[in-house]
Amino acid sequence: MLLALIGFGLALSNWAGLVAMVVLPGAAFGYRIAVEEEALLSTLGEPYARYMRRTWRLIPYLI
């Protein structure tokens, strides 16, 4: 999804379009990740907390 949005932003041949295609969905992904992690933590508890500490959220070794 992220690669498709970056590609679409580049296809627009406009830096504002590229920024809009990366920043807006990026903020939405960040919010959605936080909501889902909170739900998983409340349901699964400590095992999921351990899993969160050893894995990356979105892009391995970056985010």
Residue pairs with C-beta under 8 A, 6 or more apart in sequence:
1 25
2 22
2 25
2 26
2 29
2 58
2 59
5 21
5 22
5 25
6 18
6 21
6 22
8 21
9 17
9 18
9 19
9 20
9 21
9 22
10 18
12 18
12 21
29 58
33 57
33 58
37 52
37 57
40 48
41 48
41 49
41 52
56 62
56 63
57 63
